[in-house]
């Protein structure tokens, strides 16, 4: 490929609306062009990158007996109604009506389509186990797309679905797929991706893991133990808090706290630490707007995902009205209205002599103890794990909270979809049973952007050889020089004949302009053919990551480059 024919412009200035580096570099380097919010067209360089990622994924899925299929982008609402998700998923699912008045959806995930495809075929236990997968465009109407390809509305994804006759078989295959994911990310150039326990969310199932690239620009928070290696998404990480009660338990008494609506104000006024307070956080259920009050220690935050999972329905921050019976700013466990659901977090276990609301305007209580004053209280984990918190595995204060980008996920779905959609098989004893599912996803564009985020400098991406748009980039400095032109043309032809993917820049531009474009394209190996080098009978071969730079005799350049490419493919 000759660079002067490459569609797409490269430019020096960072786009003003690009908040993270990978987005900025892909815009500057002629990789993507925005069509609408969260929707992009890909230029040739990125298309070549994503094609290589797809090939890596295919190879690893085929190794674990995956069968590639293709599901429709547009599906009838009826199969989503079968699973129950047509109503339960919010506006992320794009619904529309076709010209015949039939309700349709744009696929954001394909569990329903997978069950629909195989439920007649897999009617006997002899057909199991099996896994089907696809690499296809999907649409999820994200409320807040950001970061270029990191969070988009339209995206290409590999999604796989396995079917089993026992939980044990699913678990064995789940582990096999986990290892395949580790190989995929290592081959794509990000072996530092970590697997963390996660919340299954709308996908359902009881066991799930996310594969996270740790980076400060990530949207997800991950709790990691530096001692035992425990890791989990903040949404799923158990919060462990151990309290030591005061030796002397004081009686509860009501005290005036005029115009003090926050825990911080009250604790400051009473000269007690926030850890000795019991705060209330109020939500409403989406279905009926009924109130839910969560009580927890004053320094702890509510994990809304845990709360949603406990309640089994969606919630939103409450709008407290007079009719609710809730006294905003002064809410406490003792004497609270029976018009709401009241929940207690584990962080209040073992606490005494606490400050809490008195359910009366301008009054709080001192000396409160949940276990003494609310003897029938039931405790559950509704809290966010904290930086420096206790590890739920080894019990040490060794938790670090980091940011990360989710580049893949795997779920043990169980029978959520097969049961809802009446998929059954006859077992060896002739009995009808429901198959068990797993599902496994990787966002192709997001993975490409994540590799760029992990491996770049101020000048452009540093693509690993395995997914680079080209393997070698020839820069013919002073291409108007006959000797330079002849040497560069010959090397270009020889590399192509040898099967090396080569980008050739023979434009009549300055060396600085040429090298700036080369940095933005990020090809791993660069060859500079110039009058100065040719005077020495050499070309200059350098690595985009600056790990090496050497002069090589012109006659040896082809073999040297072939050897370099092969070596770097194995790294």
Residue pairs with C-beta under 8 A, 6 or more apart in sequence:
1 44
1 470
1 502
1 503
1 504
2 503
2 504
2 505
2 506
3 503
3 504
3 505
3 506
3 507
3 517
4 505
4 506
4 507
6 30
6 44
6 45
6 503
7 30
7 43
7 44
8 30
8 31
8 33
8 43
8 44
8 45
9 30
10 28
10 29
10 30
10 516
10 517
10 520
10 521
11 28
12 28
12 516
13 28
14 24
14 28
15 23
15 24
15 27
15 28
18 24
18 27
18 148
19 146
19 147
19 217
20 147
20 148
20 150
20 217
20 453
21 217
21 452
21 453
21 456
22 147
22 148
22 149
22 150
22 449
22 450
22 452
22 453
22 456
22 461
23 147
23 148
23 149
23 150
23 449
25 31
25 452
25 456
25 460
25 461
25 520
26 32
26 46
26 148
26 149
26 449
26 452
26 461
27 148
28 460
28 520
29 45
29 460
29 461
29 520
29 521
29 522
30 43
30 45
30 520
30 521
31 42
31 43
31 45
31 46
32 40
32 41
32 42
32 43
32 46
32 148
32 149
33 40
33 41
33 43
34 40
35 41
36 153
37 145
37 153
38 142
38 145
38 151
38 152
38 153
38 154
39 152
39 153
39 154
40 148
40 149
40 152
40 154
40 445
42 50
42 445
44 469
45 469
45 521
46 448
46 469
48 469
48 470
49 448
49 463
49 467
49 468
49 469
50 156
50 444
50 445
50 448
52 466
52 467
52 468
53 188
53 444
53 447
53 448
53 467
54 135
54 156
54 158
54 444
56 184
56 187
56 188
56 466
56 467
57 135
57 158
57 184
57 442
57 444
58 68
58 135
60 180
60 181
60 183
60 184
60 187
61 68
61 131
61 133
61 158
61 160
61 180
62 68
63 180
64 131
64 173
64 176
64 177
64 180
65 130
65 131
66 131
66 132
66 133
66 160
67 130
67 131
67 132
67 133
68 132
68 133
68 134
68 135
69 117
69 132
69 133
69 134
70 134
70 136
71 107
71 110
71 113
71 114
71 117
71 134
71 136
72 107
72 113
73 106
73 107
73 136
73 137
73 138
73 139
74 104
74 105
74 106
74 107
75 104
75 105
75 107
75 112
75 113
76 102
76 103
76 104
76 105
77 86
77 95
77 102
77 103
77 104
77 105
78 103
79 112
79 113
79 116
79 421
80 86
80 93
80 105
80 112
81 87
82 112
82 420
82 421
82 422
83 111
83 112
83 115
83 416
83 417
83 420
83 421
84 420
85 93
85 112
85 202
86 93
86 95
86 105
88 202
89 108
89 202
90 314
91 141
91 143
92 108
92 140
92 141
92 142
92 143
93 105
93 106
93 108
93 140
93 141
94 105
94 106
94 108
94 139
94 141
95 103
95 104
95 105
96 103
96 104
96 105
96 106
97 103
97 104
98 104
106 138
106 139
107 113
107 136
107 138
107 139
108 138
108 139
108 140
109 138
109 159
109 203
109 441
110 134
110 136
110 138
110 159
110 161
111 161
111 203
111 413
111 417
111 437
111 439
112 417
112 421
114 132
114 161
114 417
114 437
114 439
115 417
115 418
115 421
115 423
115 437
116 421
117 132
118 130
118 132
118 163
118 423
119 418
119 421
119 422
119 423
121 127
122 128
122 130
122 163
122 423
122 425
122 435
123 424
123 425
123 426
124 425
124 426
125 165
125 425
125 426
125 427
125 428
125 433
127 425
128 163
128 164
128 165
128 169
128 425
128 435
129 162
129 163
129 164
129 165
129 169
129 173
130 162
130 163
131 160
131 161
131 162
131 163
131 173
132 160
132 161
133 158
133 159
133 160
133 161
133 440
134 158
134 159
134 160
135 156
135 157
135 158
135 444
136 156
136 157
136 159
137 154
137 155
137 156
138 154
138 155
138 156
138 157
138 159
139 153
139 154
139 155
140 153
140 155
141 153
142 151
142 152
142 153
144 151
145 151
145 152
145 153
146 219
147 217
147 219
147 449
148 449
149 155
149 445
149 446
149 448
149 449
150 217
150 219
150 405
150 446
150 449
150 450
150 453
151 219
151 446
152 445
152 446
155 443
155 444
155 445
155 446
156 443
156 444
156 445
157 441
157 442
157 443
157 444
158 441
158 442
158 444
159 439
159 440
159 441
160 177
160 439
160 440
160 441
161 437
161 438
161 439
161 440
162 170
162 173
162 177
162 437
162 438
162 439
162 440
163 418
163 435
163 436
163 437
164 170
164 173
164 435
164 436
164 437
164 438
165 425
165 427
165 433
165 435
165 436
166 436
167 414
167 436
169 436
170 412
170 436
170 437
170 438
171 412
173 438
174 207
174 410
174 412
174 438
177 410
177 438
177 440
178 195
178 209
178 410
181 195
181 211
181 408
181 410
181 440
181 442
182 193
182 195
184 408
184 442
185 191
185 193
185 211
185 407
185 408
185 447
187 466
188 447
188 451
188 464
188 466
188 467
189 451
189 454
189 455
189 463
189 464
189 466
189 467
190 213
190 407
190 447
190 450
190 451
190 454
190 455
192 213
192 214
192 454
193 211
193 212
193 213
193 407
193 408
194 211
194 212
194 214
194 222
194 224
194 231
194 404
195 209
195 210
195 211
195 212
195 231
196 209
196 210
196 211
196 212
196 222
196 224
196 231
196 232
196 233
196 404
197 208
197 209
197 231
197 232
197 233
197 236
197 237
198 208
198 209
198 210
198 232
198 233
198 235
198 236
198 409
199 208
199 233
199 235
199 236
199 305
199 309
200 206
200 207
200 208
200 411
201 235
201 305
203 411
203 413
203 439
204 411
204 413
204 414
204 416
204 417
205 411
205 412
205 413
205 414
205 416
206 412
206 414
207 411
207 412
208 236
208 409
208 410
208 411
208 412
209 409
209 410
210 220
210 233
210 406
210 408
210 409
211 406
211 407
211 408
211 409
212 218
212 220
212 222
212 233
212 404
212 405
212 406
212 407
213 404
213 405
213 407
213 450
213 453
213 454
214 222
214 402
214 403
214 404
215 403
215 404
215 405
215 450
215 453
215 454
216 403
217 403
217 405
217 453
218 403
218 404
218 405
218 406
219 403
219 405
220 233
220 234
220 403
220 404
220 405
220 406
221 233
221 234
221 401
221 402
221 403
221 404
222 231
222 232
222 233
222 234
222 401
222 402
222 403
222 404
223 230
223 231
223 232
223 233
223 234
223 237
223 385
223 389
223 399
223 400
223 401
224 230
224 231
224 399
224 400
224 401
224 402
225 231
225 391
225 393
225 394
225 396
225 398
225 399
225 400
226 398
226 400
227 391
227 394
227 396
227 398
228 391
228 393
228 394
228 396
228 398
230 391
230 392
230 393
230 394
232 238
232 385
234 303
234 384
234 385
234 401
235 303
235 305
235 306
236 305
237 385
237 392
238 381
238 385
238 392
239 300
239 303
239 346
239 347
239 381
239 383
239 384
239 385
239 386
239 389
240 346
240 385
240 389
240 390
240 391
240 392
240 395
241 297
241 300
241 346
241 347
241 349
241 383
241 389
241 390
242 350
242 390
243 297
243 347
243 348
243 349
243 350
243 351
244 350
245 350
245 351
245 352
245 353
245 369
246 352
246 353
249 352
249 353
249 367
249 369
249 372
250 352
250 353
250 366
250 367
251 367
252 334
252 365
252 366
252 367
252 368
252 369
252 373
253 365
253 366
253 367
254 358
254 360
254 363
254 364
254 365
255 270
255 363
255 364
255 365
255 366
256 362
256 363
257 265
257 266
257 269
257 270
257 330
257 362
257 363
257 364
258 362
259 362
260 266
260 269
260 329
260 362
260 364
261 328
261 329
261 330
262 329
263 274
263 277
263 279
263 298
264 274
266 277
266 355
266 364
267 273
267 274
267 276
267 277
267 298
267 355
270 355
270 364
270 366
272 355
274 298
274 299
275 297
275 298
275 299
276 298
276 351
276 353
276 354
276 355
277 297
277 298
277 354
277 355
277 356
278 295
278 296
278 297
278 298
278 332
278 333
278 348
278 351
278 354
278 355
278 356
278 368
278 370
279 295
279 296
279 297
279 298
279 356
280 293
280 294
280 295
280 331
280 332
280 356
280 357
281 293
281 294
281 296
281 302
282 291
282 292
282 293
282 294
282 317
282 318
282 320
282 326
282 328
282 331
282 340
283 291
283 292
283 294
283 304
283 307
283 315
283 316
283 317
283 318
284 290
284 291
284 292
284 315
284 316
284 317
284 318
284 319
285 292
285 311
285 313
285 314
285 315
286 313
286 314
286 315
286 316
287 313
287 314
290 339
290 340
290 341
291 318
291 320
291 324
291 326
291 339
291 340
291 341
292 307
292 311
292 315
292 318
292 340
292 341
292 343
293 326
293 331
293 336
293 340
293 341
293 342
293 343
294 302
294 307
294 343
294 344
294 345
294 382
295 333
295 342
295 343
295 344
295 345
295 348
295 356
295 370
296 302
296 344
296 345
296 347
296 348
296 382
296 383
297 345
297 347
297 348
297 351
298 355
300 345
300 347
300 383
300 384
300 386
301 383
301 384
302 345
302 382
302 383
302 384
303 381
303 382
303 383
303 384
304 315
306 381
306 382
306 383
307 315
307 343
307 382
308 314
308 315
310 343
310 380
310 382
311 341
318 326
320 326
320 328
324 337
324 339
324 340
325 337
325 339
325 340
326 336
326 337
326 339
326 340
327 357
327 359
327 360
327 361
329 357
329 361
330 357
330 358
330 359
330 360
330 361
330 362
330 363
330 364
331 357
331 359
332 356
332 357
332 358
332 359
332 364
332 365
332 368
333 342
333 344
333 356
333 368
333 370
333 373
333 374
333 377
334 356
334 358
334 359
334 365
334 368
334 373
334 374
335 358
335 359
336 342
336 359
337 359
343 380
343 382
344 370
344 374
344 377
344 378
344 379
344 380
345 379
345 380
345 381
345 382
345 383
346 379
346 380
346 381
346 382
346 383
347 383
348 354
348 370
348 377
348 379
349 370
349 371
349 379
350 371
351 369
351 370
352 367
352 368
352 369
352 371
352 372
353 366
353 367
353 368
353 369
354 367
354 368
354 369
354 370
355 364
355 365
355 366
355 368
356 364
356 365
356 368
357 363
357 364
357 365
358 364
358 365
370 377
371 377
385 399
385 401
386 399
386 401
387 399
387 400
387 401
388 397
388 399
388 400
389 397
389 399
390 396
390 397
390 399
391 397
391 398
391 399
405 446
405 450
405 453
406 446
407 442
407 443
407 446
407 447
407 450
408 440
408 441
408 442
408 443
408 447
409 440
409 441
410 438
410 439
410 440
410 441
411 438
411 439
411 440
412 438
413 436
413 437
413 438
413 439
414 436
414 437
415 434
415 435
415 436
415 437
416 437
417 423
417 437
418 424
418 434
418 435
418 436
418 437
419 434
423 434
423 435
424 432
424 433
424 434
424 435
425 432
425 433
425 435
426 432
426 433
427 433
448 467
451 461
451 463
451 464
451 467
452 461
452 463
455 461
455 462
455 463
455 464
455 545
456 462
456 522
457 519
459 516
459 519
459 520
460 519
460 520
460 521
460 522
461 520
461 521
461 522
462 522
462 524
462 544
462 545
463 469
463 522
463 523
463 524
463 544
464 524
464 568
464 571
465 471
465 524
465 565
465 568
465 569
465 571
466 569
468 501
468 522
468 523
468 524
469 503
469 521
469 522
469 523
470 501
470 502
470 503
470 521
470 523
471 500
471 501
471 502
471 523
471 524
471 525
471 565
472 495
472 500
472 501
472 502
472 503
472 523
472 525
472 526
472 527
472 561
472 565
473 502
473 503
473 505
473 518
473 521
473 523
473 525
473 526
473 527
474 488
474 491
474 492
474 495
474 502
474 503
474 504
474 505
474 506
474 526
474 527
474 529
475 505
475 511
475 514
475 515
475 518
475 526
475 527
475 528
475 529
476 484
476 485
476 488
476 504
476 505
476 506
476 529
476 530
477 484
477 511
477 514
477 528
477 529
477 530
477 531
478 484
478 530
478 531
479 485
479 488
479 506
479 507
479 508
480 508
481 531
483 531
483 534
484 529
484 530
484 531
484 534
485 506
487 529
487 534
487 539
487 554
488 504
488 506
488 529
489 506
491 527
491 529
491 539
491 554
491 557
491 558
492 502
492 504
494 558
495 502
495 558
495 561
496 502
498 558
498 562
500 561
500 562
500 565
503 521
503 523
505 514
505 517
505 518
507 514
511 530
518 526
518 544
519 544
522 544
523 544
524 543
524 544
524 545
524 568
525 541
525 542
525 543
525 544
525 561
525 564
525 565
525 568
526 541
526 542
526 543
526 544
527 539
527 540
527 541
527 557
527 561
528 539
528 540
528 541
528 542
529 539
530 540
533 539
533 540
533 551
534 554
536 551
537 553
537 554
538 551
538 552
538 553
538 554
539 551
539 552
539 554
539 557
540 549
540 550
540 551
540 552
541 548
541 549
541 550
541 551
541 552
541 557
541 560
541 561
541 564
542 548
542 549
542 550
543 549
552 560
